[in-house]
Amino acid sequence: MNIVIQELTIEDYEAVRSLWHKSEGIEVADTDSREGLVRFLERNPGLSFVARDGKEIVGVVLCGQDGRRGYIDQLAVSRSYRRQGIGRSLVSRCVYNLMRIGIRKWHLFVFEDNQEAIAFWDNLGWARRVELITMSRDVDNSGII
Ligand SMILES: CC(C)(COP(=O)(O)OP(=O)(O)OC[C@H]1O[C@@H](n2cnc3c(N)ncnc32)[C@H](O)[C@@H]1OP(=O)(O)O)[C@@H](O)C(=O)NCCC(=O)NCCS
């Protein structure tokens, strides 16, 4: 097995979306449209990656930053490729590139019932922020904010 980590480009969209759909613990939302990914990659160049085995995409991670903090999202590794260090390699590439641009604090969301992912993040040394809750809002159908 010869896994290569490469920058994610929009040409990878269909394969990446298919991997997300197959991955438990990943929600594919409206924001994960092709247009959404184009915008995300334009705003956050050089921070998101795929893992390839030959031509096949076997891992993906999105990473963005807002000038102060980095955000890791939609990390997934194909089931048959797990526990071989691919998830760790993808995250390492993200945090290395965030550090290069001076972003030294990083956040992510994980569903609380996703025990495998929590074990993964624990192993990588990420801390649970039990004192925080997540609050979200969408524009409703009337367009009123
Ligand atoms: C979470 C995920 C990305 C991990 O990818 P991976 O390539 O298997 O992870 P790695 O091989 O780099 O694991 C690194 C370490 O994390 C820990 N770890 C990873 N998966 C684990 C699991 N299922 N249970 C317990 N510990 C785990 C281990 O300590 C592992 O090191 P080891 O194999 O030497 O013991 C993968 O399981 C996945 O795609 N899950 C479905 C999607 C998902 O939940 N994504 C995360 C959303 S926040």
The ligand as a Gaussian input file, in Angstrom:
#p B3LYP/6-31G(d) Opt

LIG

0 1
 C      -11.945000       8.722000      12.910000
 C      -11.186000       8.233000      11.672000
 C      -11.021000       9.369000      10.683000
 C       -9.796000       7.718000      12.120000
 O       -9.039000       7.423000      10.956000
 P       -7.844000       6.335000      10.984000
 O       -7.058000       6.499000       9.750000
 O       -8.415000       4.996000      11.258000
 O       -7.016000       6.808000      12.266000
 P       -5.471000       6.459000      12.598000
 O       -5.122000       5.124000      12.048000
 O       -4.639000       7.609000      12.168000
 O       -5.560000       6.367000      14.188000
 C       -4.657000       7.036000      15.058000
 C       -4.935000       6.570000      16.455000
 O       -6.257000       6.980000      16.880000
 C       -6.844000       5.937000      17.700000
 N       -8.006000       5.382000      17.027000
 C       -8.344000       5.498000      15.716000
 N       -9.501000       4.865000      15.471000
 C       -9.877000       4.310000      16.651000
 C      -10.982000       3.511000      17.038000
 N      -11.933000       3.144000      16.148000
 N      -11.078000       3.117000      18.321000
 C      -10.139000       3.463000      19.221000
 N       -9.053000       4.232000      18.912000
 C       -8.935000       4.639000      17.655000
 C       -5.795000       4.858000      17.856000
 O       -5.055000       5.120000      19.047000
 C       -4.942000       5.061000      16.619000
 O       -3.610000       4.614000      16.780000
 P       -3.295000       3.006000      16.717000
 O       -4.049000       2.454000      15.548000
 O       -1.810000       2.971000      16.557000
 O       -3.792000       2.457000      18.019000
 C      -11.945000       7.041000      11.000000
 O      -12.291000       6.076000      11.982000
 C      -13.225000       7.454000      10.280000
 O      -13.205000       7.833000       9.111000
 N      -14.373000       7.374000      10.982000
 C      -15.674000       7.709000      10.348000
 C      -15.835000       9.198000      10.108000
 C      -15.658000       9.994000      11.383000
 O      -16.183000       9.676000      12.436000
 N      -14.894000      11.089000      11.262000
 C      -14.563000      11.975000      12.369000
 C      -15.533000      13.061000      12.493000
 S      -15.090000      14.168000      13.837000

